[in-house]
Amino acid sequence: MSIAEHIPAQIHTWQPELVALRHELHQHPEIGLHETRTAQLVAAKLQAWGYTVTTGIGGTGVVGQLCAGDSRKTLGLRADMDCLPLTEKTGLPYASQTPGLMHACGHDGHIATMLMTARYLAATKLFDGTVNVIFQPGEEGVHGASKMIADGLFDRFPCDMVFGYHNWPHLPDGTIHLQPGPVMASSDRVRLTIQGRGGHASAPERTVDPIVVGAALVNSLQTIVARNVAPLNAAVVTIGSFIAGQAETYNVIPDTATLYLSIRTLDKQVREAVLARIQALAAGIGAAYGANIECENFQISLPVVNAPAPTALAQAVATQLFGPDKTCTDFEPVMASEDFSFMLDRVPGCFALMSGGAKRHYVHTSRYDFDDALIAPMATYFATIVETYLQAPSR
C-alpha cells in the first residue's frame, strides 16, 4: 500500500487550497521574530476551525489548542514560520515579492502541513485529549523556540510529547527518516578576536603580527576534531572567515585579526569539550605569541535528540503509512542544526526528516522551493500520531 492510499478523503480534497495557501506564504516571507502577517494568517485559520488560539507567545508565536473527550493526555505539534535573508532566483509565478527575503528552507511548507493537520483534526475529532498546534517564530538562528519556552509555552500548554519535521532535499524520494537519539547537530558560532600590535611591514620585530597568530590558531584548531574528539563521536570545527588588514595593503601589519567559527556536535558533552578546547588553544597561542585573544561564543542550537518512546510511536505510524521500505530508522545524523532542539530538551519528542526530492535544489539556496506533494502525506502522518496516542474510546 502506498502513502496515497492512506491519505483521508478530506485531506485530498483540501490539498489544492493548502497548496495555494503555501504559495501565498511563499510570496510574503517574513524574517525571524517579525512574522506578523504570517502569524495573523495562521491564527485566523485556526480560529475559523474552532481552535482556542493564543498569539504573541515569544513574540509572534501562535498556539492553537483543540480538546476532545475527557482524557488528560496532551500532544504538541510544531511548525516554524520564518524565512531567510536571501534573494530568490526560482522564477516561479509565486516567487517572493519582498526583495532580499525568501522561504529558502521550506517553512512555508511546514506551516501548510501543520494547518492541514489542524483542519483535519478539527473536522474529525477522532481523538481523546488535547492537541496543541505550535507555530514557532525565529527558527533561523534567533532562538524562537527558547523565546516561546521562556514565555511559558509548556507551562501554559503542557505536552506529554512534541513532534515536528523538516523537509530534506537529496534524501531518496518518498523516504522518511526518524530514529531515537541524535538526528541533527548543535550549532555554535565562535568569534576569536586577536589583539596584536601593528606596524610597518619592514620592521616585523617591532610588532605582534595578528595574522601570524591567526595562522597558528587556524592550524591548531584543526587538531581538535582529530585529536580531542573520540573517533566514534562527531564534531565539526569550520573557520568561515579570517579577516585582517585592509584590502590591497602590502606594507602594513594590522593591529587586529578576527576568526569566525562554526561548531557542530551531536552530544552536549562533546560540545562543551570542543568549546573548552577552543578557549584553551586561544589562550595558549595568544600567550606564546604575546597577543591577547578574546573568545566569544554564541549558541545557536542544541543537538536534536529524539526520545525513545515518542520515536517508537512515530516509527510505527510512519511504517504503517509509508511502508517499511520507505521508513528509515537507522541513519547518519545530519550536521545541520534545528531550533526544535530546545523544545526536545524540555519535552520528549521526535523530529523527522522527510525527503524533499532527491533531485531538487538544496535548502538555503536561492533556487530552492518546497515540494507541495509533501503536504498531504505529512499532514496524514501527524494526524495519525495524534489519533494513535490520543486514542478515542470505541463507540
VOPA-98966 format. One line per 2 residues: number of its first residue (from 1); their letters; for each residue x negated, y negated, z of C-alpha. Coordinates in Angstrom, 3 decimals. Each point is the difference from the previous one (the first is absolute). Example, Ala and Ser with C-alpha at 12.3 -4.5 7.8 and 13.67 -1.06 7.14 Angstrom:
<atoms>
1 = as = -12.300,4.500,7.800  -1.370,-3.440,-0.660
</atoms>
This chain:
<atoms>
1 = ms = 0.000,0.000,0.000  -1.345,-3.445,-0.899
3 = ia = 0.330,-3.110,2.178  2.587,-1.391,-2.448
5 = eh = 2.406,2.790,0.964  -0.208,-1.024,3.681
7 = ip = 0.711,-3.696,-0.509  3.545,-0.831,1.210
9 = aq = 2.506,-1.268,-2.548  0.277,-3.389,1.742
11 = ih = -3.742,-0.582,-0.315  0.089,0.940,-3.681
13 = tw = 2.838,-2.469,-0.485  -1.771,-2.825,1.842
15 = qp = -3.387,0.522,-1.671  0.460,-2.641,-2.759
17 = el = 1.138,-2.582,2.547  -2.974,0.637,2.301
19 = va = -2.410,-0.056,-2.926  1.406,-3.410,-0.982
21 = lr = -0.438,-1.147,3.587  -3.610,1.235,-0.033
23 = he = -0.645,-2.006,-3.162  1.496,-3.079,1.640
25 = lh = -2.335,0.444,2.970  -2.891,0.430,-2.404
27 = qh = 0.808,-3.307,-1.662  -0.031,-1.832,3.335
29 = pe = -2.972,1.278,2.016  -0.805,-1.529,3.377
31 = ig = -3.315,0.106,1.831  -0.367,1.588,3.438
33 = lh = 1.920,-1.623,2.883  1.831,-2.293,-2.444
35 = et = 2.553,2.480,-1.376  2.964,-2.297,0.646
37 = rt = 1.969,0.647,-3.194  -0.732,3.726,0.130
39 = aq = 1.094,0.272,3.634  3.230,-1.877,-0.739
41 = lv = 0.792,2.340,-2.898  -0.700,3.084,2.127
43 = aa = 2.071,-1.289,2.927  2.954,-0.842,-2.250
45 = kl = 0.022,3.484,-1.529  -0.176,1.720,3.374
47 = qa = 2.778,-2.157,1.439  2.228,0.738,-2.988
49 = wg = -0.447,3.721,0.617  0.960,-0.232,3.677
51 = yt = -3.346,-0.149,1.775  -0.650,-2.060,3.099
53 = vt = -2.766,-2.243,-1.291  -2.702,-1.812,1.959
55 = tg = -2.273,-2.436,-1.825  -3.117,-1.964,0.906
57 = ig = -1.804,2.896,1.719  -3.702,-0.754,-0.084
59 = gt = 0.750,-2.927,-2.292  1.954,1.192,-3.019
61 = gv = 0.583,3.621,1.010  3.475,1.525,-0.311
63 = vg = 1.538,2.994,1.784  3.324,1.526,-0.976
65 = ql = 1.530,2.335,2.571  2.686,2.575,-0.747
67 = ca = 1.583,2.300,2.563  2.172,3.063,-0.503
69 = gd = 1.315,2.565,2.464  -1.017,0.286,3.639
71 = sr = -3.619,1.171,-0.071  -2.673,-2.142,1.650
73 = kt = -2.624,1.174,-2.475  -1.569,-2.720,-2.168
75 = lg = -2.060,-0.252,-3.170  -1.922,-2.831,-1.653
77 = lr = -0.508,-0.419,-3.753  -2.435,-2.673,-1.150
79 = ad = -0.674,-1.933,-3.222  -2.441,-2.879,-0.573
81 = md = 0.988,-3.229,-1.774  -3.018,-2.163,-0.886
83 = cl = -1.876,-0.494,-3.267  -3.621,-0.675,-0.949
85 = pl = -1.785,-3.204,-1.102  -0.507,1.202,-3.582
87 = te = 0.948,-1.346,-3.407  2.168,2.552,-1.802
89 = kt = -1.052,1.201,-3.448  2.601,2.695,-0.672
91 = gl = 1.998,-1.964,-2.594  3.180,1.566,1.394
93 = py = 3.341,-1.784,-0.510  0.377,-0.084,3.776
95 = as = -3.584,-1.123,0.719  -0.724,-2.324,2.916
97 = qt = 1.337,-3.516,-0.392  -2.294,-1.299,2.743
99 = pg = -3.479,-0.914,-1.252  -2.780,1.777,1.856
101 = lm = 2.267,2.472,1.802  1.198,3.481,-1.013
103 = ha = 1.294,3.254,1.426  -3.173,1.899,-0.850
105 = cg = 0.388,2.645,2.700  3.575,1.177,-0.500
107 = hd = 1.567,-1.544,3.069  2.896,-1.106,-2.211
109 = gh = 0.589,3.684,-0.731  -0.299,0.926,3.666
111 = ia = 2.700,-2.573,0.823  2.293,1.344,-2.723
113 = tm = -0.557,3.565,1.217  0.874,-0.852,3.583
115 = lm = 3.031,-2.048,-1.016  1.230,2.944,-2.050
117 = ta = -0.508,2.219,3.048  1.829,-2.470,2.228
119 = ry = 2.931,-0.270,-2.393  0.387,3.764,-0.240
121 = la = -0.168,0.509,3.780  2.642,-2.701,0.538
123 = at = 2.299,1.500,-2.644  -0.228,3.592,1.238
125 = kl = -0.909,-0.177,3.713  -0.945,3.674,-0.031
127 = fd = -2.057,-0.369,3.159  0.416,-0.259,3.748
129 = gt = -2.139,-2.665,1.648  -1.596,-3.329,-0.872
131 = vn = -2.020,-0.998,-3.064  -2.192,-3.108,0.070
133 = vi = -0.978,-1.112,-3.501  -3.093,-2.191,0.396
135 = fq = -1.095,-2.498,-2.658  -3.467,-1.191,0.948
137 = pg = -1.711,-3.229,-1.082  -3.703,-0.517,-0.501
139 = ee = -1.356,3.476,-0.680  -2.907,-1.277,-2.094
141 = gv = -2.566,-0.748,2.677  1.945,-2.470,2.136
143 = hg = 1.265,2.367,2.721  3.717,-0.135,-0.698
145 = as = 0.567,3.309,1.783  -1.837,-1.209,3.108
147 = km = 2.003,-3.219,-0.041  3.278,1.929,-0.106
149 = ia = -1.172,2.289,2.815  -1.106,-2.995,2.099
151 = dg = 3.452,-1.497,-0.595  1.563,3.062,1.648
153 = lf = 0.771,2.167,-3.047  -0.068,3.352,1.774
155 = dr = 1.330,-1.412,3.283  3.047,-1.499,-1.720
157 = fp = 0.384,2.837,-2.509  -1.363,3.190,1.584
159 = cd = -0.985,2.749,-2.448  -0.736,3.626,0.807
161 = mv = -1.959,0.154,-3.252  -0.777,-2.360,-2.857
163 = fg = -0.478,0.764,-3.717  -1.348,-1.873,-3.009
165 = yh = -1.680,0.518,-3.357  -2.222,-1.567,-2.613
167 = nw = 0.083,0.577,-3.716  -3.461,1.104,-1.130
169 = ph = -0.936,-0.032,-3.687  -2.467,2.608,-1.264
171 = lp = 1.394,2.798,2.174  1.372,2.851,-2.143
173 = dg = 3.437,-0.850,-1.378  2.937,0.840,2.245
175 = ti = -2.079,0.959,3.032  0.490,-1.154,3.564
177 = hl = -2.927,0.130,2.433  0.539,0.262,3.746
179 = qp = -2.015,1.729,2.705  -0.533,-0.278,3.757
181 = gp = -3.014,-1.998,1.109  -1.768,-2.739,-1.985
183 = vm = 1.401,-0.917,-3.423  -1.443,-3.512,-0.420
185 = as = -2.947,-1.885,1.469  -0.391,-2.834,2.432
187 = sd = -1.231,-3.283,-1.427  -2.294,-2.569,1.584
189 = rv = -1.630,-3.079,-1.459  -3.337,-0.995,1.476
191 = rl = -1.779,-3.294,-0.638  -3.721,-0.180,0.762
193 = ti = -1.370,-3.550,0.088  -3.784,-0.196,-0.039
195 = qg = -1.453,-3.197,1.436  -3.577,-0.403,-1.178
197 = rg = -2.135,-3.052,-0.635  -0.203,-1.344,-3.514
199 = gh = -2.817,-1.727,-1.805  -1.996,-0.315,-3.205
201 = as = -0.558,3.129,-2.052  -3.745,-0.738,-0.085
203 = ap = -0.306,0.237,3.795  1.956,3.089,1.110
205 = er = -2.168,0.300,3.126  1.724,-3.104,1.354
207 = tv = 3.449,1.553,-0.361  2.156,2.858,1.212
209 = dp = 1.379,1.140,-3.331  3.625,1.146,0.479
211 = iv = -0.025,1.689,-3.414  -2.833,2.327,1.053
213 = vg = 1.804,0.659,3.281  3.214,0.718,-1.916
215 = aa = -1.786,2.355,-2.387  -1.367,1.976,2.944
217 = lv = 3.462,0.074,1.485  1.576,1.218,-3.248
219 = ns = -2.364,2.966,-0.129  0.423,0.827,3.681
221 = lq = 3.803,-0.120,-0.167  -0.086,2.812,-2.553
223 = ti = -1.480,2.320,2.635  3.077,-0.196,2.237
225 = va = 2.114,2.457,-1.974  -3.001,2.120,-0.964
227 = rn = -1.547,0.255,3.474  2.522,-1.092,2.637
229 = va = 3.241,1.630,-1.180  0.394,3.775,0.167
231 = pl = 0.129,1.608,-3.463  3.536,1.322,0.546
233 = na = 1.295,-3.447,0.944  0.707,-2.759,-2.511
235 = av = -1.068,-3.630,-0.056  -0.685,-2.689,-2.575
237 = vt = -2.226,-3.048,0.497  0.194,-2.265,-3.057
239 = ig = -1.702,-3.367,-0.375  2.354,-1.995,-2.189
241 = sf = -1.905,-3.290,-0.025  -3.503,-1.272,0.817
243 = ia = -0.001,-3.790,-0.178  -3.083,-2.175,0.452
245 = gq = -1.427,-3.171,-1.486  1.258,-2.164,-2.823
247 = ae = 0.586,1.273,-3.509  -3.018,-0.333,-2.311
249 = ty = -2.270,-1.221,2.793  -3.521,1.403,-0.375
251 = nv = -2.152,-1.757,2.558  2.104,-0.327,3.137
253 = ip = 0.254,2.581,2.773  3.459,-0.486,1.572
255 = dt = 0.810,-0.289,3.669  2.764,2.594,-0.001
257 = at = 1.329,3.084,-1.760  3.285,1.827,0.455
259 = ly = 0.953,3.619,-0.597  3.634,1.095,-0.302
261 = ls = 0.696,3.658,0.773  2.946,2.366,-0.394
263 = ir = 0.103,2.907,2.457  2.226,3.083,-0.413
265 = tl = 0.373,2.947,2.369  2.519,2.767,0.726
267 = dk = -0.561,0.234,3.744  0.154,-2.597,2.787
269 = qv = -3.196,1.231,1.675  -1.895,0.021,-3.301
271 = re = 1.245,-3.530,-0.648  -1.250,-1.216,3.378
273 = av = -3.368,1.705,-0.500  -0.474,-1.517,-3.488
275 = la = 0.847,-3.497,1.211  -2.321,0.367,3.003
277 = ri = -2.809,1.153,-2.292  0.474,-3.025,-2.274
279 = qa = -0.322,-2.294,3.000  -3.119,1.830,1.223
281 = la = -1.678,-0.190,-3.405  0.831,-3.703,-0.315
283 = ag = -1.460,-0.745,3.437  -3.113,2.105,-0.579
285 = ig = -0.798,-1.242,-3.494  0.688,-3.569,1.007
287 = aa = -2.441,0.322,2.897  -2.624,1.677,-2.179
289 = yg = 0.051,-2.824,-2.549  0.542,-2.867,2.414
291 = an = 3.505,-0.765,-1.241  3.332,-0.149,1.759
293 = ie = 2.769,2.157,-1.511  3.592,-0.622,1.036
295 = ce = 2.293,3.013,-0.428  3.748,-0.611,-0.305
297 = nf = 2.556,2.802,-0.387  3.535,-0.391,-1.386
299 = qi = 2.130,3.102,0.438  2.432,0.533,-2.877
301 = sl = 1.517,3.381,0.881  -0.403,3.203,1.965
303 = pv = -0.244,3.406,-1.679  3.370,1.313,-1.189
305 = vn = 0.433,3.145,2.096  3.103,2.174,-0.420
307 = ap = 1.357,1.781,3.070  0.608,3.778,-0.203
309 = ap = 3.759,0.194,0.722  1.187,-2.804,-2.328
311 = ta = -2.330,1.283,-2.719  1.356,3.541,0.313
313 = la = 3.515,-1.414,-0.440  -1.040,-2.106,-2.997
315 = qa = -1.858,2.907,-1.600  3.042,2.257,0.340
317 = va = 2.206,-2.640,-1.620  -2.526,-0.682,-2.777
319 = tq = -0.405,3.702,-0.749  3.772,0.390,-0.201
321 = lf = 0.415,-2.987,-2.331  -3.148,-0.057,-2.139
323 = gp = -0.943,3.673,0.195  -3.077,1.626,1.565
325 = dk = -2.065,-0.508,-3.153  0.562,-3.788,0.160
327 = tc = -0.424,-0.371,3.771  -3.663,-0.369,0.924
329 = td = -0.639,0.659,3.696  -3.810,0.186,0.007
331 = fe = -1.960,-2.728,-1.761  -2.914,-2.398,0.407
333 = pv = 1.126,-3.204,1.727  -0.032,-3.256,-1.932
335 = ma = -2.576,-2.536,1.176  2.357,-2.913,-0.708
337 = se = 1.877,-1.421,2.990  3.621,-0.605,1.069
339 = df = 1.546,-2.302,2.588  2.499,2.772,0.867
341 = sf = -2.860,1.419,2.092  0.910,-2.368,2.835
343 = ml = 3.538,1.389,0.105  -1.323,3.574,0.009
345 = dr = -2.279,-0.961,2.880  3.097,-0.852,2.049
347 = vp = 2.571,2.525,-1.252  -0.631,3.492,-1.430
349 = gc = 0.808,0.174,-3.681  -0.981,0.987,-3.501
351 = fa = -1.238,-2.035,-2.953  0.235,1.609,-3.437
353 = lm = -1.839,-0.785,-3.232  2.200,0.453,-3.054
355 = sg = -1.415,0.211,-3.494  0.466,-3.271,-1.832
357 = ga = -0.895,1.607,-3.323  -3.349,1.590,-0.813
359 = kr = -0.597,-2.251,-3.026  1.434,-3.245,1.354
361 = hy = -2.105,-3.033,0.935  -1.403,0.118,3.517
363 = vh = 1.338,-2.063,2.888  -1.543,-3.454,0.649
365 = ts = -0.613,-0.586,-3.684  1.591,-2.647,-2.227
367 = ry = 1.633,2.572,-2.331  1.528,2.222,2.668
369 = df = 3.765,0.582,0.157  2.003,2.231,2.334
371 = dd = 1.590,3.086,-1.551  3.786,-0.454,0.284
373 = al = 0.479,3.758,-0.320  -1.199,0.341,3.619
375 = ia = 2.907,-1.902,1.551  2.675,2.697,-0.139
377 = pm = -2.150,2.996,1.068  -1.671,-1.877,2.847
379 = at = 3.337,-1.376,1.220  1.248,3.601,0.002
381 = yf = -3.099,1.037,1.959  0.566,-2.619,2.728
383 = at = 3.748,0.635,0.184  -0.623,3.737,0.381
385 = iv = -2.485,-0.621,2.813  2.707,-1.997,1.798
387 = et = 2.682,2.630,-0.595  -2.349,2.785,1.113
389 = yl = -1.276,-1.571,3.205  3.251,-1.731,0.908
391 = qa = 2.058,3.012,-0.967  3.691,-0.672,0.344
393 = ps = 2.022,2.602,1.901  1.926,2.317,-2.274
395 = r = 3.578,-0.979,-0.493
</atoms>
